Amino acid sequence: MTGTGPTMSRRTTMTAAAGALFAGAAPQAAAAPHDTATTAPGRGRDALQADVDAVRATGATGVLAEVRTPHGRTTARAGVADLESGRPVPWDAYYRIGSDTKTYTAVVALQLVGEGRLALTDTVERWLPGAIRGNGNDGGRITVANLLRQTSGLNDYVTIAEGEFTPEGYRKGRFRTHTPREQLAAALAKPPQWLPRRDAPAAERRWGYANTNYVVAGLVIEAVTGRPWAQEVHERIIEPLGLRHTLIPGTSPYVPPPTATAYTQFPGSERLTDTTLAAVGGADGALISTTRDHAVFLRALMAGRLLRPAQLAAMRRTVPAEDWIRAKGVRYGLGIAWRPVAGSGSGLWFHGGTHLGVVSESGVTEDGTRAVATATFTLRTDGARQEAQDAATLRLVDNALRAGGAR
């Protein structure tokens, strides 16, 4: 996870997370109607449907996508809600957005910066005295900027603990929860990958993806405000934007209806296991949302509705994030990432997330005029098939934003 060591992708991080948290051929889904609902021109609808079908063709059980612009919304779906009934994926299905949650957490932290209550150069030690110590870890050398930009050098708590990543292990642990302090303690059990530079820690450019960074960011938010992280996200983002289908489940393992079954293919098995129930996640990955709500959030963020200009500019200051996803030129800012897109002058902004059985992929143009959000209800540990699914989803996002002349 360091500049010299292996970098964890969103997908491999999820596999490690499941292993930490949970101490024959896959059935063929019945064909589902390829319906669309749109207020946009037919050509955009047909193109989106074709790209959704391409993701489905890689073996995903169900796929849902939505593009939002000032002119309306275009949606498309393919596949089934569950392999038993063969019902189509519901429109506006709820799903776990995984690490897309990190962008919401970063927005709250940056709002506090804009209010003068927090500074990006503040150290963790200032707000959480003694929380990061031992085994060479040092909260006095880690700033808020390091947390949000993933340049702290902290270990990812999900890669430290060992667990049983099998269907049986999943079923044993799906109702088990872990507090942020327990997650942080797991990360501190080993020496850090590095310590940010002593002279200017916030300017550190070494990068390594660690969910721990956002666990700590959530604790900092609570220390600054005196209120739970979830309350701040709700009152600062969810409620003002009218995101009526975005929620923070707390310790509940359930996803509300309508939804689709989240299927995981575990190592050593070709079968798909229903992994819809899972009581995991906090400031690093707890949110449940819909493609509609997440696209609305992304447009509002890039259009400047959530952050002041100085904080939005800070969010967009990036460092290289090589090998994080299977795309070239990726750079990571404060809770959001950027990558180039062929035919687009300024690329796109995104994060993405993975939860057991669900992959969330999205993107937004720099000015917020056009956003796309997708949910794919299948996660495989078979590298080749998951890579094909990921590649098809990235093409969908690229095409959806490029179609509108992404700046």
C-alpha positions as CSV (number, residue, x, y, z in Angstrom):
1,M,0.0,0.0,0.0
2,T,3.0,2.2,-0.1
3,G,4.9,3.7,-3.0
4,T,7.1,0.6,-2.9
5,G,4.7,-2.0,-1.8
6,P,1.4,-3.4,-3.2
7,T,-1.4,-1.0,-3.7
8,M,-4.9,-2.2,-2.7
9,S,-7.6,-1.7,-5.3
10,R,-11.2,-1.1,-4.2
11,R,-12.0,-4.7,-5.2
12,T,-9.1,-6.4,-3.4
13,T,-9.7,-4.3,-0.3
14,M,-13.3,-5.5,-0.2
15,T,-12.1,-9.1,-0.4
16,A,-9.7,-8.4,2.5
17,A,-12.5,-6.7,4.4
18,A,-14.8,-9.6,4.1
19,G,-12.1,-12.0,5.3
20,A,-11.5,-9.8,8.3
21,L,-15.1,-9.4,9.2
22,F,-16.4,-12.9,8.6
23,A,-14.1,-15.1,10.9
24,G,-20.7,-26.3,-10.3
25,A,-21.3,-23.2,-12.7
26,A,-23.2,-20.2,-11.5
27,P,-26.9,-20.4,-12.2
28,Q,-27.9,-18.6,-15.4
29,A,-30.4,-15.8,-14.8
30,A,-33.6,-15.6,-16.8
31,A,-33.6,-12.8,-19.3
32,A,-35.2,-9.7,-18.0
33,P,-36.8,-6.9,-19.9
34,H,-34.4,-4.2,-21.0
35,D,-36.6,-1.4,-19.9
36,T,-35.6,2.3,-19.8
37,A,-37.2,5.4,-18.4
38,T,-36.0,8.7,-19.8
39,T,-36.6,12.3,-20.3
40,A,-33.5,12.6,-22.5
41,P,-33.1,12.0,-26.3
42,G,-33.5,8.5,-27.5
43,R,-30.0,8.2,-28.8
44,G,-28.7,8.7,-25.2
45,R,-31.1,6.2,-23.9
46,D,-30.2,3.5,-26.4
47,A,-26.5,4.1,-25.8
48,L,-26.9,3.8,-22.1
49,Q,-28.9,0.6,-22.5
50,A,-26.3,-0.9,-24.7
51,D,-23.6,-0.2,-22.1
52,V,-25.7,-1.7,-19.3
53,D,-26.3,-4.8,-21.4
54,A,-22.5,-5.0,-21.9
55,V,-22.0,-5.1,-18.1
56,R,-24.7,-7.7,-17.8
57,A,-23.0,-9.8,-20.5
58,T,-19.9,-10.2,-18.4
59,G,-22.0,-12.4,-16.0
60,A,-23.4,-9.8,-13.6
61,T,-26.8,-10.9,-12.3
62,G,-28.3,-7.4,-12.3
63,V,-27.2,-3.9,-13.4
64,L,-28.8,-0.5,-12.9
65,A,-27.6,2.9,-14.3
66,E,-28.8,6.5,-14.3
67,V,-27.5,9.6,-16.1
68,R,-28.6,13.0,-14.8
69,T,-28.3,16.3,-16.6
70,P,-30.0,19.7,-16.4
71,H,-32.4,18.3,-19.0
72,G,-33.6,15.3,-17.1
73,R,-32.7,11.7,-16.3
74,T,-32.0,8.6,-18.3
75,T,-32.1,5.2,-16.7
76,A,-31.5,1.6,-17.9
77,R,-31.4,-1.8,-16.3
78,A,-30.6,-5.4,-17.3
79,G,-30.6,-8.7,-15.5
80,V,-32.6,-9.9,-12.5
81,A,-33.4,-8.9,-9.0
82,D,-32.8,-12.5,-7.9
83,L,-31.9,-15.7,-9.6
84,E,-34.8,-17.6,-8.2
85,S,-37.7,-15.5,-9.4
86,G,-36.1,-14.0,-12.5
87,R,-37.9,-10.6,-11.7
88,P,-36.2,-7.6,-13.3
89,V,-33.9,-5.3,-11.2
90,P,-36.2,-2.7,-9.6
91,W,-36.1,0.8,-10.8
92,D,-34.6,3.0,-8.0
93,A,-33.3,0.0,-6.2
94,Y,-31.5,0.7,-2.9
95,Y,-27.9,-0.6,-2.7
96,R,-24.9,-0.2,-0.5
97,I,-22.5,2.4,-2.1
98,G,-19.5,1.2,-0.1
99,S,-16.5,3.5,-0.4
100,D,-18.6,6.2,-2.2
101,T,-19.4,7.1,1.4
102,K,-16.0,8.6,1.7
103,T,-16.9,11.5,-0.5
104,Y,-19.8,12.4,1.8
105,T,-17.5,12.2,4.8
106,A,-14.9,14.4,3.1
107,V,-17.6,17.0,2.3
108,V,-18.6,17.2,6.0
109,A,-15.0,17.7,7.0
110,L,-14.4,20.4,4.4
111,Q,-17.6,22.2,5.4
112,L,-16.1,22.3,8.9
113,V,-12.9,23.7,7.4
114,G,-14.9,26.4,5.6
115,E,-16.6,27.3,8.9
116,G,-13.2,27.8,10.6
117,R,-13.9,25.0,13.0
118,L,-11.3,22.6,11.5
119,A,-8.1,23.0,9.5
120,L,-6.6,20.6,6.9
121,T,-3.3,21.1,8.7
122,D,-4.7,20.1,12.1
123,T,-3.2,16.9,13.4
124,V,-5.1,13.9,14.6
125,E,-3.4,14.3,17.9
126,R,-5.0,17.7,18.4
127,W,-8.5,16.3,18.1
128,L,-8.0,12.7,19.3
129,P,-5.2,12.8,21.8
130,G,-3.4,9.5,22.1
131,A,-5.7,7.8,19.6
132,I,-2.8,7.0,17.1
133,R,0.2,5.7,19.0
134,G,2.2,2.6,19.3
135,N,4.2,0.4,16.9
136,G,5.7,3.6,15.4
137,N,2.3,5.1,14.6
138,D,2.1,8.8,15.4
139,G,-1.0,10.9,15.3
140,G,1.1,14.0,15.7
141,R,2.5,13.5,12.2
142,I,-0.9,12.8,10.5
143,T,-3.1,15.8,9.5
144,V,-6.8,16.0,8.4
145,A,-5.5,16.4,4.8
146,N,-3.5,13.2,5.1
147,L,-6.6,11.3,6.2
148,L,-8.8,12.7,3.4
149,R,-6.2,12.3,0.7
150,Q,-5.1,8.8,1.8
151,T,-1.5,9.9,2.4
152,S,-1.3,9.2,6.1
153,G,0.6,5.9,5.8
154,L,-1.8,4.2,8.2
155,N,-2.5,0.5,7.6
156,D,-5.9,-0.5,6.3
157,Y,-7.7,-2.2,9.2
158,V,-9.4,-4.6,6.8
159,T,-6.0,-6.1,5.7
160,I,-4.7,-6.7,9.2
161,A,-7.2,-9.1,10.8
162,E,-7.6,-12.5,9.4
163,G,-10.9,-14.2,8.8
164,E,-12.8,-17.0,7.0
165,F,-13.8,-15.7,3.5
166,T,-16.3,-18.4,2.7
167,P,-20.1,-18.6,2.5
168,E,-20.1,-20.2,5.9
169,G,-17.8,-17.5,7.4
170,Y,-20.0,-14.9,5.9
171,R,-23.2,-16.3,7.4
172,K,-21.5,-16.6,10.8
173,G,-20.4,-12.9,10.8
174,R,-23.1,-11.0,8.8
175,F,-24.7,-9.6,12.0
176,R,-21.3,-8.8,13.7
177,T,-20.4,-5.1,14.1
178,H,-17.1,-3.4,15.0
179,T,-16.7,0.1,16.5
180,P,-14.5,2.7,14.9
181,R,-12.1,2.4,17.9
182,E,-11.8,-1.4,17.3
183,Q,-11.1,-0.8,13.6
184,L,-8.5,1.7,14.5
185,A,-6.9,-0.6,17.0
186,A,-6.6,-3.3,14.4
187,A,-4.8,-0.9,12.0
188,L,-2.3,0.2,14.8
189,A,-1.3,-3.4,15.6
190,K,1.5,-3.0,13.0
191,P,3.9,-0.2,12.1
192,P,2.7,2.3,9.6
193,Q,3.6,2.1,5.9
194,W,5.3,5.5,6.4
195,L,5.0,8.6,8.5
196,P,4.1,11.9,6.6
197,R,7.0,14.2,6.1
198,R,7.9,16.0,9.4
199,D,8.4,19.5,8.0
200,A,5.0,19.7,6.2
201,P,2.9,16.5,6.8
202,A,-0.2,17.9,5.0
203,A,1.9,18.1,1.8
204,E,2.8,14.4,1.8
205,R,2.4,12.8,-1.6
206,R,3.0,9.1,-0.9
207,W,-0.3,7.4,-1.3
208,G,-1.9,4.3,0.0
209,Y,-5.6,3.5,0.1
210,A,-6.7,2.7,3.7
211,N,-10.3,2.6,5.0
212,T,-8.7,3.5,8.4
213,N,-8.2,7.1,7.2
214,Y,-11.9,7.6,6.9
215,V,-12.7,5.8,10.2
216,V,-10.4,8.4,11.8
217,A,-12.0,11.2,9.8
218,G,-15.4,10.2,11.2
219,L,-14.0,10.3,14.7
220,V,-12.5,13.8,14.1
221,I,-15.8,15.1,12.8
222,E,-17.5,13.8,16.0
223,A,-14.8,15.4,18.1
224,V,-15.2,18.8,16.4
225,T,-19.0,18.9,16.4
226,G,-19.8,16.9,19.5
227,R,-22.3,15.0,17.4
228,P,-22.3,11.6,15.7
229,W,-20.8,11.4,12.2
230,A,-24.1,10.1,10.8
231,Q,-26.0,13.1,12.1
232,E,-23.7,15.5,10.5
233,V,-23.9,13.7,7.1
234,H,-27.7,13.7,7.4
235,E,-28.1,17.3,8.4
236,R,-25.4,18.8,6.1
237,I,-26.0,16.7,2.9
238,I,-28.9,14.3,2.9
239,E,-31.6,16.6,4.2
240,P,-30.5,19.8,2.3
241,L,-30.3,18.0,-1.0
242,G,-33.6,16.1,-0.5
243,L,-31.9,12.7,-0.8
244,R,-35.0,10.9,0.5
245,H,-33.6,7.5,-0.5
246,T,-30.1,7.8,1.1
247,L,-29.7,6.4,4.6
248,I,-27.1,5.4,7.2
249,P,-28.1,2.0,8.5
250,G,-26.0,2.0,11.7
251,T,-25.8,-1.6,13.0
252,S,-28.6,-2.9,10.8
253,P,-27.6,-5.5,8.2
254,Y,-30.7,-4.9,6.1
255,V,-31.2,-3.0,2.9
256,P,-34.8,-1.6,2.4
257,P,-37.0,-2.6,-0.5
258,P,-37.0,-2.3,-3.4
259,T,-33.5,-3.8,-3.9
260,A,-31.8,-6.6,-5.7
261,T,-30.0,-9.6,-4.3
262,A,-26.3,-8.9,-3.8
263,Y,-24.4,-12.0,-5.0
264,T,-20.8,-12.9,-4.1
265,Q,-18.7,-15.6,-5.7
266,F,-16.3,-16.8,-3.0
267,P,-12.9,-18.2,-3.7
268,G,-12.8,-21.8,-4.8
269,S,-16.5,-21.9,-5.7
270,E,-18.3,-21.2,-9.0
271,R,-21.6,-20.7,-7.2
272,L,-23.0,-17.3,-6.3
273,T,-23.9,-16.7,-2.6
274,D,-26.6,-14.3,-1.5
275,T,-24.6,-11.7,0.6
276,T,-27.3,-9.1,0.9
277,L,-27.3,-9.0,4.7
278,A,-24.2,-7.4,6.2
279,A,-23.8,-5.2,9.3
280,V,-20.6,-3.4,8.3
281,G,-19.5,0.1,7.6
282,G,-19.1,3.5,9.1
283,A,-17.7,6.8,7.9
284,D,-15.6,4.8,5.4
285,G,-18.4,2.9,3.8
286,A,-21.8,2.8,5.5
287,L,-24.3,4.6,3.2
288,I,-27.2,3.0,1.4
289,S,-28.5,5.0,-1.6
290,T,-30.0,4.8,-5.1
291,T,-28.5,5.7,-8.4
292,R,-30.8,8.8,-8.5
293,D,-29.7,10.1,-5.1
294,H,-26.0,9.5,-5.7
295,A,-26.1,11.2,-9.1
296,V,-27.9,14.2,-7.5
297,F,-25.2,14.4,-4.8
298,L,-22.3,14.3,-7.3
299,R,-23.9,17.1,-9.5
300,A,-24.5,19.3,-6.4
301,L,-20.9,18.8,-5.2
302,M,-19.2,19.7,-8.4
303,A,-21.6,22.6,-9.0
304,G,-20.5,24.2,-5.8
305,R,-23.7,23.7,-3.8
306,L,-22.1,21.9,-0.9
307,L,-18.7,23.5,-0.5
308,R,-17.3,27.0,-0.7
309,P,-14.9,27.7,-3.6
310,A,-11.7,27.4,-1.5
311,Q,-12.8,24.0,-0.1
312,L,-13.9,22.6,-3.4
313,A,-10.6,23.7,-4.9
314,A,-8.8,21.9,-2.0
315,M,-10.8,18.8,-2.7
316,R,-9.6,18.8,-6.3
317,R,-5.9,19.0,-5.4
318,T,-4.7,15.5,-6.1
319,V,-1.8,13.1,-5.9
320,P,-1.1,10.1,-8.2
321,A,-3.0,6.9,-7.1
322,E,-1.5,4.3,-9.3
323,D,-3.0,0.8,-9.5
324,W,-6.0,1.7,-7.4
325,I,-8.5,0.8,-10.2
326,R,-7.8,-0.5,-13.7
327,A,-7.6,2.8,-15.4
328,K,-4.5,5.0,-16.2
329,G,-3.7,8.4,-14.9
330,V,-5.9,8.2,-11.7
331,R,-5.3,10.9,-9.1
332,Y,-6.8,11.1,-5.7
333,G,-7.9,14.3,-4.0
334,L,-9.8,14.9,-0.7
335,G,-12.4,12.1,-0.8
336,I,-12.8,12.2,-4.6
337,A,-10.6,11.0,-7.5
338,W,-9.9,12.1,-11.0
339,R,-9.1,10.3,-14.2
340,P,-8.7,11.2,-17.8
341,V,-11.3,10.2,-20.4
342,A,-10.5,10.0,-24.1
343,G,-12.3,12.7,-25.9
344,S,-12.8,14.8,-22.8
345,G,-10.7,17.8,-22.1
346,S,-10.8,17.6,-18.3
347,G,-11.6,14.0,-17.5
348,L,-14.1,13.0,-14.8
349,W,-14.4,13.0,-11.0
350,F,-15.4,9.8,-9.2
351,H,-14.8,7.6,-6.3
352,G,-16.7,4.3,-6.5
353,G,-17.2,1.6,-3.9
354,T,-17.5,-2.1,-3.3
355,H,-19.5,-4.0,-0.8
356,L,-20.2,-7.7,-0.5
357,G,-22.1,-8.5,-3.7
358,V,-22.4,-4.9,-4.9
359,V,-20.2,-2.6,-7.0
360,S,-21.0,1.1,-7.1
361,E,-19.3,3.0,-10.0
362,S,-20.1,6.6,-10.9
363,G,-18.7,9.8,-12.3
364,V,-19.4,13.5,-12.8
365,T,-18.1,16.2,-15.1
366,E,-16.0,19.0,-13.6
367,D,-18.8,21.5,-13.7
368,G,-21.4,19.2,-12.4
369,T,-23.7,19.4,-15.4
370,R,-23.6,15.6,-16.1
371,A,-23.4,12.7,-13.7
372,V,-23.8,8.9,-13.9
373,A,-24.3,6.4,-11.2
374,T,-24.4,2.6,-11.5
375,A,-25.0,-0.4,-9.3
376,T,-24.0,-3.9,-10.2
377,F,-25.3,-6.6,-7.9
378,T,-22.4,-9.1,-8.4
379,L,-18.9,-9.4,-6.9
380,R,-16.5,-12.1,-8.0
381,T,-13.2,-13.3,-6.7
382,D,-12.5,-14.8,-10.1
383,G,-10.1,-12.2,-11.3
384,A,-10.7,-12.4,-15.0
385,R,-14.5,-12.2,-14.8
386,Q,-14.5,-9.4,-12.2
387,E,-12.0,-7.5,-14.4
388,A,-14.2,-7.8,-17.4
389,Q,-17.2,-6.5,-15.3
390,D,-15.2,-3.6,-14.0
391,A,-13.9,-2.7,-17.5
392,A,-17.4,-2.7,-18.9
393,T,-18.7,-0.5,-16.1
394,L,-15.9,2.0,-16.6
395,R,-16.7,2.2,-20.3
396,L,-20.3,2.8,-19.4
397,V,-19.3,5.7,-17.1
398,D,-16.9,7.2,-19.7
399,N,-19.5,7.0,-22.5
400,A,-22.2,8.5,-20.4
401,L,-20.2,11.5,-19.5
402,R,-18.4,11.9,-22.9
403,A,-21.9,11.9,-24.6
404,G,-22.7,15.2,-22.9
405,G,-19.4,16.8,-23.9
406,A,-17.7,16.5,-20.5
407,R,-15.4,19.4,-20.0
